[in-house]
Amino acid sequence: MAVEVAVSGVAIVTSLGVGPEATVAALRSEQPRFAELQGFDASRYEIRRGAEAVAPEQAFPGVDLGGARLDRAIRHVIGCIDAALKDAGLDADRLAAPPHRRELVLGSTLVAMLQADRFLRQEARLRSTPAPAERLRYRPLADWPPEAALFRIARRFGIGGLSLIVSNACASGSASVALALDRLRSGRADLVIAGGFDPTCEYTHAGFGSLLLLSRSGCRPFQAGREGMLLGEGYGILVLERRESLERRGGRARARLLGAAASSDAFHLTQPDPEGRGAARCIASALADARVAPDEVGYVNLHGTGTPMNDLSEFHALKTVFGARLPQIPTSSTKSYFGHTLGGAGAVEAIVTILALQHGFAPPTLSVTEQDPQTAGLDVLKDGGRPLRARVALSSSFGFGGANAALVLAKP
Amino acid sequence: MSGGVLLVGAGAVGPLGLDRRAIEAASRDRASAGDAAPKTRVEGFDASSLPNAKSLRRATAHVLFGVAAAAEAARESGGAALPEESGLVFASALGSANFSYRLWHELLKSGPLGASPVLFSEGVPNALAGHVALSLRLLGPGHMLGGGSDAGLRAVSIGRDLLESRRLSRVVVGAAEEHSELAVRAYRRLGLAARGAGDGERPGIRRGVTRGRALVPSEGAAAFVLERDDPPPKRPALARLLAVESAQLSRRDRESDARELAELLRRAADAAGGSLRDLSWLGSAANGTHVDAIEARALALLAADGFEPVVSRRMRAWCGEAWTVTPLWQALEALPIVAAGGRAAVLSVSPFCGASVLVLAAAGSAQTRRP
């Protein structure tokens, strides 16, 4: 018999707020949460908007986040893991699984990049000063490597088993959940803390800007004439356990993780396959892995970045998989609320998908006034969203490097 | 579900040479490291003969090394092309740090106009995985792992998981690193890298010592093709993958770390379906840092259990510390041992004490015991 895996706890931080309840309330309010970026001096940029979260200390008052010197993103992750374990009814200091069978699989593209940011800014400043009075401080670089982040997080939560940073670009968050599923199914781990995260920073803002992928007119996935995306800060953590062990300890599941898959486009390093073949293979594999037929899927949380090519590629992938049934499946891109959270996106949007199933509410895609006619047949939810009675939903992510990942989630 | 995973192809690029035969020749011909400084840079590498060379013309060095190693491993695994559904898992500790550093500098100097789209897109963390998929046309799951020195072995672990869970026929696993002046500078200032490290002035690793002073950063790549043993492969396999186990040491104190490392080695031997006494050879994690003392103490603890393998510290003495890559080079060093019927383990411990152990045996030996 197949091993069932449950999502027993979640935590989420985006510009919408902190935690599942705040997120649901904000999704129902149908207000995008973008503002002038504050984390760096964006005044030099034509596009200055993004979706930043509150500071970690504000998000998690009273929680030991490791000290103010620790990278902002890592402090947020620590706060989220603490909250997700509590949501799962677990005491971080008294986890039942032995340390070597507790694992950590996190997706991120930047990890502690803000530390490198600090170092490089100081270095540049000192280089331009003829006789600098201060010394270049290398300490921030010690916190930059992904292994430093893993170490600090693992030690905080007594995780003694495998720990990974998965850097599959914008598919990192969902890929990490997919890998966690394998670890639980194989019996190699008893408890896996999985998820994804990325802060906003000048490096990515400038980089995506240089590729002309940012939008002046806001994030409007699947809108006719859309220009691109806006970046957001996002953290999503899921506590995953085998259903059997969850029930044995008397816990309750927020959702079931029925299946997952990943695939490679092998098409281009940064451009999606216009026909969405890799994405289609990934979604079809995830459904097969979940033993779910395409006509059982009742909601799709889209990758939906808002870039002209990405949205079209995703549309073709969905059409390939769902065929004539596609118009009957409600879909939405919640990036229209909180931007593209990069390595966080897959996990953040998986949690949004779980909340949609739990609360019976499929959120709309904001700011879409006229859907791109090239995506005709895709039911992109608009004003008001829709009540949702579905039991099974799909969340998918596609990234640079031709990396794809998809998750199939269901009500408990 | 079968637990049998075989290594059916291998490839490498490094300071010792531009293919895996160079490492094998070094293992065979150089009984000891001598007193020479480690070689730390890849020399004479020509990217023009790589598959899909045109799309690699702007790629960063570790991507080129990684593609070369993966292509060699794929060729050896029995054919011009791997099945399209094959997966891949690569690791890198430093990744595209050079491109990121250059982009940052341009950005800070020239503002938004200084942001180079080439540096940004070729500098994404999974450029290596993306280019390997493109070059070898691999359409299965493609994962890029960040982390410390032992992330190369963690890539092997995830590759093994993909074979078992996803029923893939083949997975390419590997790691790649390139020389980074920024990393060398940072490691020196943090007291981890030797003075002169990276330019070959002086070896930072003293052979056989249990408490080193500093490591010597290096570069290169290694890759393996993994395959399930059902059905049996058409060509002879290089080795059987018996176990890969990982842990995060707590770093409370050296004694605790040593005990946890000893426990990890016991777990790996157990997962391999045997005991520590069965392991006749160990590729050491010692790299001239605090890791040396942790490993030495762990081995002393395990000696009481009869664990007294031949411990090889030659690889880093020959060609420095190439982070995620070195343990995979050590796995290549172990191939003659397993071919002769021995069981070999490779241990890797990163500066932040992420630790992994790989256990290999002859292709015809017993299968892995399931957890």
Interface residues (C-beta under 8 A of the other chain):
Chain A: R44 Y45 E46 H100 L104 S108 T109 V111 A116 D117 L120 R121 A124 Y138 L141 A142 P145 P146 E147 A148 L150 F151 A154 R155 I159 G160 G161 L162 S163 L164 I165 V166 S167 N168 A169 A175 A178 L179 D182 R183 R185 S186 G187 R188 E202 Y203 A206 G207 F208 G209 S210 L211 A261 A262 S263 S264 D265 A266 F267 H268 L269 T270 G278 R281 D289 G399 F400 G401 G402 A403
Chain B: S55 G87 L88 A93 G95 S100 Y101 L103 W104 H105 L107 L108 K109 G111 P112 G114 A115 S116 P117 F120 S121 E122 V124 P125 N126 A127 A129 G130 H131 A133 L134 R137 L138 L139 G140 P141 G142 H143 M144 L145 G146 G147 G148 A151 R154 S157 I158 D161 L162 E164 S165 R166 L182 R185 A186 R189 L190 S246 A247 Q248 S250 R251 E260 E263 L264 R267 S350 P351 F352 C353 G354 R370 P371
